[in-house]
Amino acid sequence: MDREHPDSTPMAEFLRSARSRLTPAQAGLDDPGLGRRRVSGLRREELARLAGVSVDYYTRLEQGRSRSASAEVLDALATALHLDDAERSHLHTLARPRPRPARRRHPRPQRVHRATWDLLDALQQTCRPAFVLGRRLDVLAHNQLAARLITDFHALPAAERNQARFVFLDPHARELYRDWTRVAADTAAMLRLDAGRHPDDPALSALVGDLSIHSKEFRRLWSDNKVHRRTTGTKDYHHPLVGDLTVTYQALTPADDPDQILFVYGTEPHSPSETALRLLAQWNTAAADTGHITAHPPNAHD
């Protein structure tokens, strides 16, 4: 919760953050008094005018004194704030009324379907690192090549198998990702998106608290209130065994669980990155000898 706005809501905090990041020039406004502004973002009255709502109504939304808004108003605000699809969806999610449960329930552990494990094995044979993230960015499964490229999450205690913990708390991550700053920002924004969808998840709250205690970078990024949904893109690595490589990725959602994301990595054909990935796949390690990384776990669905 925002210390300056003790009665604030997640939607109010998100609106304030998004407004503060949008300059008058980006919004298409002429501002002869720009030099006298205390902050660079839009004023409330400017955003209200762009969205076609009254200043009083928008102020009540941003101060948390009004906890609901119509879909039309939300879309108007999203358009005025230049929100992307993930941010627009997040705003609608935050505005949706949520009945409070009688008592907090811990969500059931997520399980990876056996068919997904088979797909991870098949991708391993085609030299494609692949892994599955669940709620809170928990790493639910990965193939052997993903373990060699990033880290063997299966070898960690269950409570530490989490992408955000790896990025912010493992020193290896800062050396592995060539643009750690961007990866860290995207990771915090993905976690923020998940928090909007599951605001009553006690394990997520505990994770955010732990990261906030141990990482000043996470505290700063979390306070930015940005959200991000990965679909496709590229990622640059500096691997201690095979050097620099760039992978492309695609994010897919298994049909049996919308809270899981399957990430599949690839490289440009005949590129140095493809050569590096193939060398990594052939590297003789104890993990490769045991084969335990790609074996189906006993709790996988049939």
Secondary structure as UniProt FT lines:
FT   TURN            3..4
FT   TURN            6..7
FT   HELIX           10..21
FT   HELIX           24..27
FT   TURN            32..33
FT   HELIX           34..36
FT   HELIX           44..51
FT   HELIX           55..62
FT   TURN            63..64
FT   HELIX           71..80
FT   TURN            81..82
FT   HELIX           85..95
FT   HELIX           114..125
FT   TURN            126..127
FT   STRAND          130..133
FT   HELIX           135..137
FT   STRAND          138..142
FT   HELIX           144..149
FT   HELIX           153..155
FT   HELIX           158..160
FT   HELIX           163..169
FT   HELIX           171..176
FT   TURN            178..179
FT   HELIX           180..197
FT   TURN            199..200
FT   HELIX           202..214
FT   HELIX           216..223
FT   TURN            224..225
FT   STRAND          232..239
FT   TURN            240..242
FT   STRAND          243..252
FT   TURN            255..256
FT   TURN            258..259
FT   STRAND          261..266
FT   TURN            269..270
FT   HELIX           272..282
FT   HELIX           286..290
FT   TURN            292..294
FT   TURN            298..299
//
